Amino acid sequence: MKQTLTGNDSISKKGTFPSGYSPMVDTLKKARTGRPTTKRNIPAIIDDIRHGGPVDRWFAVMEVHDIAKDDPEKAKQALPALFEAFRKWGDGTKCIVAETLKVVGDPKALHVLVAAAKHKSDEVRVRVMDAIASIPTHVVEVIEG
């Protein structure tokens, strides 16, 4: 059955769909908790990081950070998308990605982190240096030598 919006059901007047769903309420719920309302799989998160709007991208990066705290191996699947996010976006995202890479501790992250070690923002620099320090030393020695 197809529903149409008419009269009092219009989105502009009420801010909700006839079913009672309100996108704004859902967005506010996400904003208050700082996290998406559902747990998703890694490919869906990667898709949001690469192709989503600014809010979707931010929540997707935060979701990967949460996953990394629980299961660093699972979060490694999203590393290429995180590297893209780190290069393209602002300082806030760079900080979250650096914190995520610190938790994951993957040697593949070193090239991205070293490139950002001289970033103009002090906060980003500090977080990047912490993340570099968290990578196992034998890996850093091999790359330096």
N, CA, C and O atoms as CSV, one atom per row, in Angstrom:
chain,resi,resn,atom,element,x,y,z
A,1,MET,N,N,0.837,-1.177,0.000
A,1,MET,CA,C,0.000,0.000,0.000
A,1,MET,C,C,0.887,1.247,0.000
A,1,MET,O,O,1.781,1.377,0.836
A,2,LYS,N,N,0.642,2.136,-0.914
A,2,LYS,CA,C,1.450,3.341,-1.043
A,2,LYS,C,C,0.853,4.466,-0.192
A,2,LYS,O,O,-0.346,4.741,-0.253
A,3,GLN,N,N,1.719,5.111,0.605
A,3,GLN,CA,C,1.260,6.231,1.418
A,3,GLN,C,C,1.692,7.535,0.765
A,3,GLN,O,O,2.808,7.650,0.258
A,4,THR,N,N,0.815,8.494,0.783
A,4,THR,CA,C,1.178,9.817,0.273
A,4,THR,C,C,1.012,10.832,1.390
A,4,THR,O,O,0.200,10.650,2.297
A,5,LEU,N,N,1.773,11.881,1.317
A,5,LEU,CA,C,1.685,12.931,2.328
A,5,LEU,C,C,0.713,13.998,1.857
A,5,LEU,O,O,0.883,14.575,0.784
A,6,THR,N,N,-0.302,14.254,2.661
A,6,THR,CA,C,-1.271,15.293,2.302
A,6,THR,C,C,-1.684,16.052,3.548
A,6,THR,O,O,-1.681,15.509,4.653
A,7,GLY,N,N,-2.036,17.300,3.359
A,7,GLY,CA,C,-2.607,18.096,4.452
A,7,GLY,C,C,-1.770,18.110,5.704
A,7,GLY,O,O,-0.623,18.557,5.686
A,8,ASN,N,N,-2.338,17.618,6.804
A,8,ASN,CA,C,-1.671,17.642,8.101
A,8,ASN,C,C,-0.503,16.665,8.202
A,8,ASN,O,O,0.301,16.746,9.132
A,9,ASP,N,N,-0.410,15.741,7.242
A,9,ASP,CA,C,0.674,14.769,7.286
A,9,ASP,C,C,1.970,15.301,6.681
A,9,ASP,O,O,2.983,14.602,6.696
A,10,SER,N,N,1.959,16.503,6.158
A,10,SER,CA,C,3.149,16.970,5.441
A,10,SER,C,C,4.353,17.078,6.376
A,10,SER,O,O,4.219,17.445,7.544
A,11,ILE,N,N,5.505,16.759,5.850
A,11,ILE,CA,C,6.728,16.780,6.644
A,11,ILE,C,C,7.030,18.192,7.133
A,11,ILE,O,O,7.480,18.383,8.262
A,12,SER,N,N,6.780,19.175,6.279
A,12,SER,CA,C,7.119,20.547,6.663
A,12,SER,C,C,6.288,21.034,7.846
A,12,SER,O,O,6.769,21.852,8.631
A,13,LYS,N,N,5.054,20.554,7.994
A,13,LYS,CA,C,4.207,21.015,9.091
A,13,LYS,C,C,4.500,20.276,10.395
A,13,LYS,O,O,4.523,20.887,11.463
A,14,LYS,N,N,4.726,18.959,10.312
A,14,LYS,CA,C,4.869,18.179,11.529
A,14,LYS,C,C,6.301,17.726,11.807
A,14,LYS,O,O,6.654,17.483,12.962
A,15,GLY,N,N,7.124,17.608,10.780
A,15,GLY,CA,C,8.483,17.128,10.980
A,15,GLY,C,C,8.582,15.623,11.135
A,15,GLY,O,O,9.638,15.098,11.488
A,16,THR,N,N,7.462,14.916,10.867
A,16,THR,CA,C,7.508,13.452,10.953
A,16,THR,C,C,6.806,12.856,9.751
A,16,THR,O,O,6.038,13.533,9.067
A,17,PHE,N,N,7.070,11.597,9.500
A,17,PHE,CA,C,6.359,10.871,8.458
A,17,PHE,C,C,5.057,10.347,9.043
A,17,PHE,O,O,4.912,10.303,10.264
A,18,PRO,N,N,4.088,9.942,8.188
A,18,PRO,CA,C,2.824,9.415,8.711
A,18,PRO,C,C,3.019,8.233,9.662
A,18,PRO,O,O,2.201,8.018,10.556
A,19,SER,N,N,4.092,7.468,9.477
A,19,SER,CA,C,4.329,6.311,10.340
A,19,SER,C,C,4.780,6.723,11.741
A,19,SER,O,O,4.828,5.892,12.648
A,20,GLY,N,N,5.113,8.018,11.922
A,20,GLY,CA,C,5.583,8.482,13.218
A,20,GLY,C,C,7.092,8.599,13.295
A,20,GLY,O,O,7.621,9.111,14.282
A,21,TYR,N,N,7.801,8.129,12.263
A,21,TYR,CA,C,9.256,8.222,12.244
A,21,TYR,C,C,9.682,9.670,12.020
A,21,TYR,O,O,9.148,10.348,11.142
A,22,SER,N,N,10.612,10.127,12.785
A,22,SER,CA,C,11.121,11.490,12.622
A,22,SER,C,C,12.631,11.443,12.409
A,22,SER,O,O,13.370,11.067,13.319
A,23,PRO,N,N,13.097,11.818,11.224
A,23,PRO,CA,C,14.540,11.785,10.991
A,23,PRO,C,C,15.305,12.709,11.935
A,23,PRO,O,O,16.436,12.407,12.316
A,24,MET,N,N,14.699,13.821,12.309
A,24,MET,CA,C,15.385,14.762,13.191
A,24,MET,C,C,15.568,14.176,14.586
A,24,MET,O,O,16.623,14.344,15.198
A,25,VAL,N,N,14.546,13.490,15.089
A,25,VAL,CA,C,14.649,12.874,16.412
A,25,VAL,C,C,15.740,11.814,16.393
A,25,VAL,O,O,16.513,11.704,17.345
A,26,ASP,N,N,15.812,11.025,15.308
A,26,ASP,CA,C,16.835,9.995,15.187
A,26,ASP,C,C,18.228,10.627,15.162
A,26,ASP,O,O,19.150,10.118,15.800
A,27,THR,N,N,18.384,11.716,14.439
A,27,THR,CA,C,19.665,12.416,14.363
A,27,THR,C,C,20.058,12.967,15.728
A,27,THR,O,O,21.223,12.892,16.119
A,28,LEU,N,N,19.092,13.519,16.449
A,28,LEU,CA,C,19.379,14.045,17.782
A,28,LEU,C,C,19.777,12.935,18.741
A,28,LEU,O,O,20.652,13.118,19.587
A,29,LYS,N,N,19.125,11.772,18.605
A,29,LYS,CA,C,19.481,10.629,19.434
A,29,LYS,C,C,20.948,10.268,19.220
A,29,LYS,O,O,21.691,10.025,20.171
A,30,LYS,N,N,21.348,10.240,17.948
A,30,LYS,CA,C,22.742,9.930,17.620
A,30,LYS,C,C,23.674,10.992,18.197
A,30,LYS,O,O,24.719,10.665,18.758
A,31,ALA,N,N,23.297,12.251,18.060
A,31,ALA,CA,C,24.158,13.341,18.506
A,31,ALA,C,C,24.320,13.341,20.025
A,31,ALA,O,O,25.404,13.628,20.533
A,32,ARG,N,N,23.248,13.021,20.750
A,32,ARG,CA,C,23.322,13.027,22.208
A,32,ARG,C,C,24.248,11.939,22.724
A,32,ARG,O,O,25.043,12.173,23.634
A,33,THR,N,N,24.147,10.760,22.148
A,33,THR,CA,C,24.971,9.657,22.626
A,33,THR,C,C,26.360,9.714,22.039
A,33,THR,O,O,27.294,9.129,22.587
A,34,GLY,N,N,26.506,10.417,20.921
A,34,GLY,CA,C,27.798,10.461,20.263
A,34,GLY,C,C,28.084,9.216,19.459
A,34,GLY,O,O,29.188,9.058,18.939
A,35,ARG,N,N,27.126,8.339,19.345
A,35,ARG,CA,C,27.329,7.085,18.627
A,35,ARG,C,C,26.089,6.773,17.784
A,35,ARG,O,O,24.989,7.212,18.119
A,36,PRO,N,N,26.257,6.025,16.700
A,36,PRO,CA,C,25.081,5.578,15.947
A,36,PRO,C,C,24.208,4.683,16.821
A,36,PRO,O,O,24.677,4.095,17.796
A,37,THR,N,N,22.943,4.592,16.458
A,37,THR,CA,C,22.010,3.842,17.297
A,37,THR,C,C,22.078,2.340,17.057
A,37,THR,O,O,21.510,1.576,17.837
A,38,THR,N,N,22.757,1.895,16.002
A,38,THR,CA,C,22.820,0.463,15.719
A,38,THR,C,C,24.260,0.028,15.494
A,38,THR,O,O,25.117,0.836,15.137
A,39,LYS,N,N,24.515,-1.265,15.708
A,39,LYS,CA,C,25.823,-1.840,15.384
A,39,LYS,C,C,25.764,-2.317,13.941
A,39,LYS,O,O,24.825,-3.004,13.539
A,40,ARG,N,N,26.784,-1.942,13.161
A,40,ARG,CA,C,26.774,-2.314,11.747
A,40,ARG,C,C,28.015,-3.117,11.397
A,40,ARG,O,O,28.966,-3.201,12.175
A,41,ASN,N,N,27.981,-3.707,10.203
A,41,ASN,CA,C,29.141,-4.467,9.768
A,41,ASN,C,C,30.181,-3.538,9.145
A,41,ASN,O,O,29.872,-2.406,8.773
A,42,ILE,N,N,31.403,-4.022,9.036
A,42,ILE,CA,C,32.519,-3.201,8.556
A,42,ILE,C,C,32.304,-2.676,7.134
A,42,ILE,O,O,32.566,-1.497,6.898
A,43,PRO,N,N,31.838,-3.492,6.167
A,43,PRO,CA,C,31.642,-2.935,4.817
A,43,PRO,C,C,30.667,-1.752,4.774
A,43,PRO,O,O,30.875,-0.813,4.005
A,44,ALA,N,N,29.620,-1.787,5.579
A,44,ALA,CA,C,28.671,-0.665,5.623
A,44,ALA,C,C,29.331,0.577,6.216
A,44,ALA,O,O,29.073,1.696,5.772
A,45,ILE,N,N,30.172,0.378,7.209
A,45,ILE,CA,C,30.878,1.500,7.825
A,45,ILE,C,C,31.863,2.106,6.830
A,45,ILE,O,O,31.962,3.327,6.711
A,46,ILE,N,N,32.591,1.247,6.115
A,46,ILE,CA,C,33.554,1.721,5.108
A,46,ILE,C,C,32.834,2.522,4.032
A,46,ILE,O,O,33.329,3.554,3.580
A,47,ASP,N,N,31.666,2.041,3.627
A,47,ASP,CA,C,30.888,2.753,2.610
A,47,ASP,C,C,30.507,4.154,3.102
A,47,ASP,O,O,30.565,5.119,2.340
A,48,ASP,N,N,30.123,4.263,4.366
A,48,ASP,CA,C,29.793,5.580,4.933
A,48,ASP,C,C,31.023,6.485,5.001
A,48,ASP,O,O,30.930,7.685,4.743
A,49,ILE,N,N,32.170,5.909,5.347
A,49,ILE,CA,C,33.394,6.713,5.427
A,49,ILE,C,C,33.740,7.280,4.056
A,49,ILE,O,O,34.136,8.440,3.940
A,50,ARG,N,N,33.590,6.465,3.028
A,50,ARG,CA,C,34.003,6.897,1.690
A,50,ARG,C,C,32.954,7.732,0.972
A,50,ARG,O,O,33.300,8.658,0.238
A,51,HIS,N,N,31.668,7.419,1.174
A,51,HIS,CA,C,30.635,8.040,0.342
A,51,HIS,C,C,29.549,8.776,1.116
A,51,HIS,O,O,28.675,9.385,0.498
A,52,GLY,N,N,29.573,8.742,2.435
A,52,GLY,CA,C,28.510,9.363,3.214
A,52,GLY,C,C,28.685,10.864,3.337
A,52,GLY,O,O,29.716,11.427,2.969
A,53,GLY,N,N,27.651,11.493,3.862
A,53,GLY,CA,C,27.723,12.925,4.131
A,53,GLY,C,C,28.605,13.178,5.345
A,53,GLY,O,O,29.094,12.230,5.960
A,54,PRO,N,N,28.816,14.439,5.698
A,54,PRO,CA,C,29.724,14.765,6.804
A,54,PRO,C,C,29.358,14.106,8.133
A,54,PRO,O,O,30.238,13.628,8.849
A,55,VAL,N,N,28.079,14.078,8.466
A,55,VAL,CA,C,27.657,13.467,9.733
A,55,VAL,C,C,27.845,11.962,9.673
A,55,VAL,O,O,28.339,11.363,10.629
A,56,ASP,N,N,27.455,11.337,8.555
A,56,ASP,CA,C,27.627,9.890,8.399
A,56,ASP,C,C,29.097,9.503,8.509
A,56,ASP,O,O,29.440,8.507,9.146
A,57,ARG,N,N,29.955,10.293,7.885
A,57,ARG,CA,C,31.387,9.987,7.913
A,57,ARG,C,C,31.927,10.066,9.335
A,57,ARG,O,O,32.687,9.200,9.769
A,58,TRP,N,N,31.532,11.100,10.049
A,58,TRP,CA,C,32.013,11.271,11.420
A,58,TRP,C,C,31.589,10.092,12.295
A,58,TRP,O,O,32.410,9.528,13.018
A,59,PHE,N,N,30.308,9.719,12.230
A,59,PHE,CA,C,29.831,8.603,13.048
A,59,PHE,C,C,30.481,7.290,12.632
A,59,PHE,O,O,30.734,6.434,13.479
A,60,ALA,N,N,30.754,7.115,11.337
A,60,ALA,CA,C,31.399,5.889,10.865
A,60,ALA,C,C,32.817,5.778,11.426
A,60,ALA,O,O,33.238,4.698,11.840
A,61,VAL,N,N,33.544,6.879,11.439
A,61,VAL,CA,C,34.899,6.868,12.002
A,61,VAL,C,C,34.837,6.560,13.501
A,61,VAL,O,O,35.667,5.812,14.017
A,62,MET,N,N,33.861,7.131,14.193
A,62,MET,CA,C,33.692,6.847,15.621
A,62,MET,C,C,33.341,5.382,15.853
A,62,MET,O,O,33.793,4.770,16.821
A,63,GLU,N,N,32.527,4.825,14.954
A,63,GLU,CA,C,32.162,3.416,15.067
A,63,GLU,C,C,33.385,2.516,14.926
A,63,GLU,O,O,33.534,1.547,15.670
A,64,VAL,N,N,34.254,2.833,13.977
A,64,VAL,CA,C,35.484,2.052,13.806
A,64,VAL,C,C,36.341,2.166,15.065
A,64,VAL,O,O,36.962,1.190,15.483
A,65,HIS,N,N,36.375,3.344,15.664
A,65,HIS,CA,C,37.141,3.536,16.901
A,65,HIS,C,C,36.589,2.641,18.015
A,65,HIS,O,O,37.356,2.024,18.755
A,66,ASP,N,N,35.270,2.572,18.132
A,66,ASP,CA,C,34.652,1.705,19.140
A,66,ASP,C,C,34.958,0.238,18.874
A,66,ASP,O,O,35.247,-0.520,19.799
A,67,ILE,N,N,34.893,-0.160,17.602
A,67,ILE,CA,C,35.196,-1.546,17.235
A,67,ILE,C,C,36.652,-1.856,17.557
A,67,ILE,O,O,36.962,-2.945,18.042
A,68,ALA,N,N,37.545,-0.909,17.292
A,68,ALA,CA,C,38.976,-1.119,17.540
A,68,ALA,C,C,39.251,-1.366,19.022
A,68,ALA,O,O,40.136,-2.149,19.369
A,69,LYS,N,N,38.493,-0.699,19.897
A,69,LYS,CA,C,38.691,-0.906,21.331
A,69,LYS,C,C,38.321,-2.330,21.736
A,69,LYS,O,O,38.959,-2.917,22.610
A,70,ASP,N,N,37.280,-2.890,21.094
A,70,ASP,CA,C,36.830,-4.240,21.425
A,70,ASP,C,C,37.594,-5.314,20.660
A,70,ASP,O,O,37.958,-6.344,21.227
A,71,ASP,N,N,37.839,-5.073,19.364
A,71,ASP,CA,C,38.440,-6.087,18.497
A,71,ASP,C,C,39.345,-5.421,17.452
A,71,ASP,O,O,38.894,-5.131,16.344
A,72,PRO,N,N,40.616,-5.175,17.796
A,72,PRO,CA,C,41.520,-4.480,16.863
A,72,PRO,C,C,41.680,-5.191,15.520
A,72,PRO,O,O,41.848,-4.537,14.490
A,73,GLU,N,N,41.631,-6.511,15.523
A,73,GLU,CA,C,41.789,-7.255,14.261
A,73,GLU,C,C,40.639,-6.969,13.302
A,73,GLU,O,O,40.847,-6.838,12.095
A,74,LYS,N,N,39.440,-6.873,13.835
A,74,LYS,CA,C,38.272,-6.572,13.000
A,74,LYS,C,C,38.365,-5.154,12.435
A,74,LYS,O,O,37.973,-4.907,11.295
A,75,ALA,N,N,38.881,-4.235,13.230
A,75,ALA,CA,C,38.996,-2.839,12.795
A,75,ALA,C,C,40.036,-2.667,11.692
A,75,ALA,O,O,39.976,-1.696,10.938
A,76,LYS,N,N,40.985,-3.592,11.586
A,76,LYS,CA,C,42.022,-3.493,10.551
A,76,LYS,C,C,41.433,-3.546,9.148
A,76,LYS,O,O,42.053,-3.061,8.201
A,77,GLN,N,N,40.243,-4.128,8.999
A,77,GLN,CA,C,39.580,-4.182,7.689
A,77,GLN,C,C,39.264,-2.779,7.178
A,77,GLN,O,O,39.192,-2.564,5.968
A,78,ALA,N,N,39.079,-1.846,8.068
A,78,ALA,CA,C,38.692,-0.487,7.675
A,78,ALA,C,C,39.890,0.451,7.529
A,78,ALA,O,O,39.697,1.642,7.285
A,79,LEU,N,N,41.115,-0.046,7.670
A,79,LEU,CA,C,42.287,0.831,7.618
A,79,LEU,C,C,42.398,1.646,6.331
A,79,LEU,O,O,42.655,2.847,6.414
A,80,PRO,N,N,42.217,1.054,5.138
A,80,PRO,CA,C,42.336,1.883,3.924
A,80,PRO,C,C,41.364,3.074,3.905
A,80,PRO,O,O,41.726,4.169,3.475
A,81,ALA,N,N,40.141,2.852,4.370
A,81,ALA,CA,C,39.162,3.948,4.418
A,81,ALA,C,C,39.571,4.985,5.467
A,81,ALA,O,O,39.378,6.184,5.264
A,82,LEU,N,N,40.132,4.528,6.582
A,82,LEU,CA,C,40.596,5.469,7.608
A,82,LEU,C,C,41.764,6.310,7.097
A,82,LEU,O,O,41.865,7.496,7.411
A,83,PHE,N,N,42.643,5.692,6.311
A,83,PHE,CA,C,43.766,6.450,5.745
A,83,PHE,C,C,43.251,7.561,4.835
A,83,PHE,O,O,43.755,8.684,4.863
A,84,GLU,N,N,42.233,7.233,4.023
A,84,GLU,CA,C,41.619,8.253,3.155
A,84,GLU,C,C,41.030,9.381,4.003
A,84,GLU,O,O,41.239,10.562,3.724
A,85,ALA,N,N,40.296,8.996,5.037
A,85,ALA,CA,C,39.664,9.987,5.912
A,85,ALA,C,C,40.719,10.878,6.554
A,85,ALA,O,O,40.528,12.088,6.680
A,86,PHE,N,N,41.823,10.279,6.955
A,86,PHE,CA,C,42.888,11.029,7.615
A,86,PHE,C,C,43.472,12.081,6.686
A,86,PHE,O,O,43.767,13.199,7.110
A,87,ARG,N,N,43.636,11.727,5.430
A,87,ARG,CA,C,44.238,12.658,4.471
A,87,ARG,C,C,43.278,13.776,4.062
A,87,ARG,O,O,43.707,14.913,3.862
A,88,LYS,N,N,41.985,13.466,3.937
A,88,LYS,CA,C,41.034,14.397,3.328
A,88,LYS,C,C,40.365,15.355,4.304
A,88,LYS,O,O,40.063,16.487,3.927
A,89,TRP,N,N,40.124,14.940,5.541
A,89,TRP,CA,C,39.232,15.697,6.399
A,89,TRP,C,C,39.950,16.572,7.389
A,89,TRP,O,O,41.174,16.700,7.356
A,90,GLY,N,N,39.174,17.177,8.278
A,90,GLY,CA,C,39.682,18.173,9.217
A,90,GLY,C,C,40.396,17.593,10.423
A,90,GLY,O,O,40.594,16.383,10.538
A,91,ASP,N,N,40.775,18.492,11.316
A,91,ASP,CA,C,41.582,18.127,12.473
A,91,ASP,C,C,40.868,17.187,13.440
A,91,ASP,O,O,41.494,16.288,14.000
A,92,GLY,N,N,39.563,17.384,13.641
A,92,GLY,CA,C,38.816,16.513,14.551
A,92,GLY,C,C,38.846,15.068,14.090
A,92,GLY,O,O,39.051,14.157,14.891
A,93,THR,N,N,38.640,14.862,12.799
A,93,THR,CA,C,38.675,13.507,12.252
A,93,THR,C,C,40.088,12.945,12.333
A,93,THR,O,O,40.268,11.767,12.644
A,94,LYS,N,N,41.083,13.765,12.058
A,94,LYS,CA,C,42.479,13.318,12.144
A,94,LYS,C,C,42.791,12.811,13.557
A,94,LYS,O,O,43.479,11.804,13.723
A,95,CYS,N,N,42.281,13.515,14.572
A,95,CYS,CA,C,42.516,13.104,15.956
A,95,CYS,C,C,41.880,11.749,16.251
A,95,CYS,O,O,42.507,10.882,16.859
A,96,ILE,N,N,40.635,11.571,15.817
A,96,ILE,CA,C,39.943,10.305,16.066
A,96,ILE,C,C,40.634,9.166,15.322
A,96,ILE,O,O,40.810,8.082,15.878
A,97,VAL,N,N,41.025,9.403,14.075
A,97,VAL,CA,C,41.709,8.359,13.299
A,97,VAL,C,C,43.046,8.022,13.954
A,97,VAL,O,O,43.411,6.849,14.041
A,98,ALA,N,N,43.778,9.030,14.413
A,98,ALA,CA,C,45.060,8.777,15.084
A,98,ALA,C,C,44.853,7.940,16.345
A,98,ALA,O,O,45.627,7.022,16.618
A,99,GLU,N,N,43.807,8.257,17.114
A,99,GLU,CA,C,43.503,7.466,18.310
A,99,GLU,C,C,43.147,6.024,17.936
A,99,GLU,O,O,43.541,5.085,18.627
A,100,THR,N,N,42.405,5.855,16.847
A,100,THR,CA,C,42.035,4.516,16.390
A,100,THR,C,C,43.275,3.746,15.960
A,100,THR,O,O,43.431,2.574,16.305
A,101,LEU,N,N,44.157,4.396,15.208
A,101,LEU,CA,C,45.388,3.742,14.756
A,101,LEU,C,C,46.287,3.395,15.940
A,101,LEU,O,O,47.027,2.412,15.898
A,102,LYS,N,N,46.221,4.200,16.986
A,102,LYS,CA,C,46.983,3.914,18.204
A,102,LYS,C,C,46.490,2.619,18.842
A,102,LYS,O,O,47.287,1.795,19.290
A,103,VAL,N,N,45.171,2.448,18.879
A,103,VAL,CA,C,44.586,1.241,19.466
A,103,VAL,C,C,44.905,0.022,18.603
A,103,VAL,O,O,45.248,-1.041,19.122
A,104,VAL,N,N,44.790,0.183,17.280
A,104,VAL,CA,C,45.031,-0.936,16.364
A,104,VAL,C,C,46.514,-1.294,16.350
A,104,VAL,O,O,46.866,-2.473,16.374
A,105,GLY,N,N,47.391,-0.278,16.311
A,105,GLY,CA,C,48.832,-0.511,16.339
A,105,GLY,C,C,49.366,-1.233,15.119
A,105,GLY,O,O,50.321,-2.003,15.228
A,106,ASP,N,N,48.773,-1.002,13.962
A,106,ASP,CA,C,49.188,-1.690,12.741
A,106,ASP,C,C,50.352,-0.956,12.077
A,106,ASP,O,O,50.303,0.267,11.940
A,107,PRO,N,N,51.393,-1.672,11.664
A,107,PRO,CA,C,52.547,-1.031,11.014
A,107,PRO,C,C,52.203,-0.316,9.708
A,107,PRO,O,O,52.899,0.618,9.312
A,108,LYS,N,N,51.127,-0.752,9.033
A,108,LYS,CA,C,50.726,-0.101,7.781
A,108,LYS,C,C,50.333,1.359,8.010
A,108,LYS,O,O,50.339,2.162,7.077
A,109,ALA,N,N,50.000,1.689,9.229
A,109,ALA,CA,C,49.567,3.054,9.539
A,109,ALA,C,C,50.736,4.023,9.648
A,109,ALA,O,O,50.542,5.238,9.665
A,110,LEU,N,N,51.938,3.490,9.720
A,110,LEU,CA,C,53.093,4.345,9.976
A,110,LEU,C,C,53.303,5.407,8.906
A,110,LEU,O,O,53.624,6.551,9.229
A,111,HIS,N,N,53.126,5.046,7.631
A,111,HIS,CA,C,53.369,6.025,6.559
A,111,HIS,C,C,52.402,7.201,6.631
A,111,HIS,O,O,52.776,8.334,6.327
A,112,VAL,N,N,51.167,6.938,7.031
A,112,VAL,CA,C,50.174,8.012,7.149
A,112,VAL,C,C,50.497,8.889,8.355
A,112,VAL,O,O,50.402,10.114,8.283
A,113,LEU,N,N,50.870,8.266,9.441
A,113,LEU,CA,C,51.144,9.011,10.669
A,113,LEU,C,C,52.408,9.865,10.554
A,113,LEU,O,O,52.431,11.009,11.008
A,114,VAL,N,N,53.454,9.311,9.950
A,114,VAL,CA,C,54.699,10.067,9.813
A,114,VAL,C,C,54.479,11.304,8.951
A,114,VAL,O,O,55.051,12.361,9.218
A,115,ALA,N,N,53.653,11.172,7.921
A,115,ALA,CA,C,53.361,12.317,7.051
A,115,ALA,C,C,52.657,13.435,7.818
A,115,ALA,O,O,52.781,14.606,7.458
A,116,ALA,N,N,51.925,13.085,8.862
A,116,ALA,CA,C,51.176,14.088,9.629
A,116,ALA,C,C,51.918,14.549,10.882
A,116,ALA,O,O,51.391,15.358,11.646
A,117,ALA,N,N,53.120,14.050,11.098
A,117,ALA,CA,C,53.845,14.376,12.329
A,117,ALA,C,C,54.198,15.859,12.431
A,117,ALA,O,O,54.446,16.356,13.529
A,118,LYS,N,N,54.225,16.568,11.313
A,118,LYS,CA,C,54.538,18.005,11.334
A,118,LYS,C,C,53.291,18.844,11.057
A,118,LYS,O,O,53.390,19.951,10.527
A,119,HIS,N,N,52.135,18.324,11.412
A,119,HIS,CA,C,50.875,19.022,11.167
A,119,HIS,C,C,50.840,20.337,11.936
A,119,HIS,O,O,51.446,20.467,12.999
A,120,LYS,N,N,50.121,21.309,11.382
A,120,LYS,CA,C,50.089,22.642,12.009
A,120,LYS,C,C,49.341,22.672,13.337
A,120,LYS,O,O,49.611,23.534,14.172
A,121,SER,N,N,48.409,21.751,13.545
A,121,SER,CA,C,47.637,21.729,14.785
A,121,SER,C,C,48.394,20.955,15.867
A,121,SER,O,O,48.816,19.819,15.648
A,122,ASP,N,N,48.559,21.579,17.031
A,122,ASP,CA,C,49.262,20.924,18.139
A,122,ASP,C,C,48.553,19.653,18.580
A,122,ASP,O,O,49.188,18.635,18.851
A,123,GLU,N,N,47.224,19.726,18.649
A,123,GLU,CA,C,46.458,18.568,19.117
A,123,GLU,C,C,46.654,17.375,18.191
A,123,GLU,O,O,46.843,16.250,18.654
A,124,VAL,N,N,46.608,17.619,16.887
A,124,VAL,CA,C,46.809,16.534,15.928
A,124,VAL,C,C,48.225,15.983,16.072
A,124,VAL,O,O,48.420,14.768,16.075
A,125,ARG,N,N,49.210,16.865,16.192
A,125,ARG,CA,C,50.612,16.425,16.316
A,125,ARG,C,C,50.810,15.527,17.531
A,125,ARG,O,O,51.464,14.489,17.439
A,126,VAL,N,N,50.249,15.922,18.661
A,126,VAL,CA,C,50.399,15.135,19.889
A,126,VAL,C,C,49.779,13.755,19.717
A,126,VAL,O,O,50.389,12.749,20.080
A,127,ARG,N,N,48.585,13.705,19.171
A,127,ARG,CA,C,47.915,12.415,18.998
A,127,ARG,C,C,48.645,11.536,17.991
A,127,ARG,O,O,48.734,10.321,18.170
A,128,VAL,N,N,49.166,12.148,16.937
A,128,VAL,CA,C,49.912,11.395,15.927
A,128,VAL,C,C,51.188,10.819,16.540
A,128,VAL,O,O,51.527,9.662,16.293
A,129,MET,N,N,51.887,11.611,17.328
A,129,MET,CA,C,53.120,11.122,17.957
A,129,MET,C,C,52.819,9.987,18.941
A,129,MET,O,O,53.591,9.032,19.032
A,130,ASP,N,N,51.707,10.080,19.677
A,130,ASP,CA,C,51.299,8.984,20.564
A,130,ASP,C,C,51.029,7.717,19.766
A,130,ASP,O,O,51.423,6.622,20.167
A,131,ALA,N,N,50.351,7.878,18.632
A,131,ALA,CA,C,50.031,6.721,17.796
A,131,ALA,C,C,51.301,6.093,17.230
A,131,ALA,O,O,51.416,4.868,17.174
A,132,ILE,N,N,52.253,6.924,16.810
A,132,ILE,CA,C,53.522,6.393,16.298
A,132,ILE,C,C,54.252,5.630,17.404
A,132,ILE,O,O,54.831,4.573,17.158
A,133,ALA,N,N,54.220,6.167,18.614
A,133,ALA,CA,C,54.888,5.513,19.742
A,133,ALA,C,C,54.249,4.171,20.095
A,133,ALA,O,O,54.907,3.308,20.676
A,134,SER,N,N,52.979,3.988,19.752
A,134,SER,CA,C,52.295,2.739,20.099
A,134,SER,C,C,52.609,1.604,19.128
A,134,SER,O,O,52.322,0.444,19.424
A,135,ILE,N,N,53.192,1.922,17.974
A,135,ILE,CA,C,53.530,0.881,17.002
A,135,ILE,C,C,54.761,0.139,17.521
A,135,ILE,O,O,55.710,0.767,17.990
A,136,PRO,N,N,54.751,-1.198,17.439
A,136,PRO,CA,C,55.868,-1.982,17.983
A,136,PRO,C,C,57.225,-1.498,17.459
A,136,PRO,O,O,57.364,-1.195,16.274
A,137,THR,N,N,58.218,-1.428,18.344
A,137,THR,CA,C,59.514,-0.842,17.990
A,137,THR,C,C,60.260,-1.624,16.925
A,137,THR,O,O,60.986,-1.028,16.129
A,138,HIS,N,N,60.103,-2.942,16.885
A,138,HIS,CA,C,60.844,-3.706,15.871
A,138,HIS,C,C,60.393,-3.331,14.461
A,138,HIS,O,O,61.182,-3.394,13.518
A,139,VAL,N,N,59.130,-2.942,14.317
A,139,VAL,CA,C,58.625,-2.519,13.008
A,139,VAL,C,C,59.236,-1.175,12.629
A,139,VAL,O,O,59.650,-0.987,11.485
A,140,VAL,N,N,59.298,-0.248,13.565
A,140,VAL,CA,C,59.851,1.075,13.297
A,140,VAL,C,C,61.327,0.960,12.930
A,140,VAL,O,O,61.792,1.658,12.029
A,141,GLU,N,N,62.073,0.090,13.617
A,141,GLU,CA,C,63.493,-0.087,13.319
A,141,GLU,C,C,63.709,-0.603,11.907
A,141,GLU,O,O,64.627,-0.151,11.224
A,142,VAL,N,N,62.887,-1.535,11.456
A,142,VAL,CA,C,63.012,-2.080,10.103
A,142,VAL,C,C,62.751,-0.994,9.072
A,142,VAL,O,O,63.459,-0.914,8.068
A,143,ILE,N,N,61.754,-0.163,9.303
A,143,ILE,CA,C,61.420,0.896,8.355
A,143,ILE,C,C,62.525,1.948,8.331
A,143,ILE,O,O,62.892,2.438,7.263
A,144,GLU,N,N,63.061,2.300,9.509
A,144,GLU,CA,C,64.129,3.298,9.564
A,144,GLU,C,C,65.419,2.785,8.932
A,144,GLU,O,O,66.121,3.537,8.256
A,145,GLY,N,N,65.734,1.506,9.149
A,145,GLY,CA,C,66.997,0.928,8.664
A,145,GLY,C,C,66.926,0.604,7.231
A,145,GLY,O,O,67.899,0.111,6.660
